[in-house]
Structures are given as structure tokens and as C-alpha cells.
Amino acid sequence: MTRIFREFKVEARVGKPQVSYRETISAEVTHVEKYHRMIAGKEHSATITIRVKPLPRGQGNTFSSTLRRARLARGSS
């Protein structure tokens, strides 16, 4: 920061960064997105569904997937 002060004559308050707000999930939401593309003459498509829902305070974040590997492998050949 001293270079900024010295070379550019900038006056700035320097200190520990502060978080001015936090975002949280307040309600359960489900979103579906569909993907379709032609790449090298082959059609590629996918449907993705994402669901987010609030957890009790202090529980942190969790991730789970319902993707079955057998279905992915069958569709990728």
C-alpha cells in the first residue's frame, strides 16, 4: 500500500477488511436448466436441476448429489 501512497498520492484508509453484509438462503428453491448444443456434428444435451434450502443456524453447508454413475456412463458413450 505504501507504493500507492507514494507514487500516486492517494489518501486511503487501510485496515482489516470488513464484511458489510451477509447473504443467506431463506427459502427452498428448485431451478431446472436445459443444455443443448451441436459440437462436431454430435448433439450434446443435459438437464440439470439444483435445489437449495436453508439449514438450521450453525449447521454450515452441505452438498449432496443424486446423480447415478451408471446413468452418466450410459449416456456418455
C-alpha atoms as one frame of an Amber mdcrd trajectory, in Angstrom:
protein
   0.000   0.000   0.000   2.882   2.359   0.555   3.600   2.382  -3.181   0.081
   3.644  -3.860   0.540   6.386  -1.264   3.993   7.318  -2.523   3.633   7.109
  -6.310   0.005   8.069  -6.851  -0.507  10.386  -3.883  -3.689   8.529  -2.918
  -5.114   9.007   0.532  -6.822   5.860   1.732  -7.804   4.251   4.990  -6.024
   0.922   5.313  -7.053  -1.754   7.733  -8.613  -5.143   8.162 -11.340  -5.812
   5.543 -14.868  -5.688   6.936 -17.899  -7.613   5.757 -20.699  -5.137   5.221
 -23.421  -7.738   4.671 -24.028 -11.458   4.523 -26.389 -13.345   2.285 -28.316
 -16.368   3.386 -30.808 -18.793   1.924 -34.186 -18.008   3.432 -36.476 -20.355
   1.475 -36.230 -23.587  -0.505 -35.900 -23.069  -4.258 -35.618 -25.527  -7.167
 -34.346 -24.492 -10.617 -34.131 -26.578 -13.817 -31.778 -25.679 -16.667 -31.584
 -27.468 -20.027 -28.474 -27.556 -22.224 -28.487 -28.480 -25.939 -25.541 -27.985
 -28.297 -24.213 -29.400 -31.533 -20.474 -29.994 -31.229 -18.503 -31.576 -34.088
 -21.738 -32.817 -35.663 -22.948 -34.562 -32.497 -25.805 -33.418 -30.321 -24.979
 -32.907 -26.653 -27.704 -32.303 -24.124 -28.221 -32.283 -20.379 -30.871 -31.315
 -17.893 -29.644 -30.009 -14.565 -31.816 -29.491 -11.511 -30.488 -27.623  -8.495
 -32.278 -27.301  -5.183 -31.160 -25.063  -2.336 -32.785 -24.953   1.066 -31.938
 -23.336   4.370 -30.358 -25.343   7.177 -30.674 -24.610  10.884 -28.371 -21.829
  12.073 -24.830 -23.025  12.744 -25.070 -26.180  10.607 -22.799 -24.817   7.866
 -23.141 -26.005   4.254 -23.785 -29.457   2.844 -23.752 -30.875  -0.683 -25.423
 -33.992  -1.993 -25.808 -35.396  -5.484 -28.478 -37.740  -6.770 -26.553 -38.463
  -9.983 -26.269 -42.177 -10.637 -22.902 -43.056 -12.195 -24.429 -45.878 -14.251
 -26.768 -43.397 -15.957 -23.929 -40.956 -16.644 -21.707 -43.659 -18.138 -24.532
 -44.994 -20.332 -25.327 -41.533 -21.701 -21.727 -40.539 -22.398 -20.841 -43.219
 -24.935
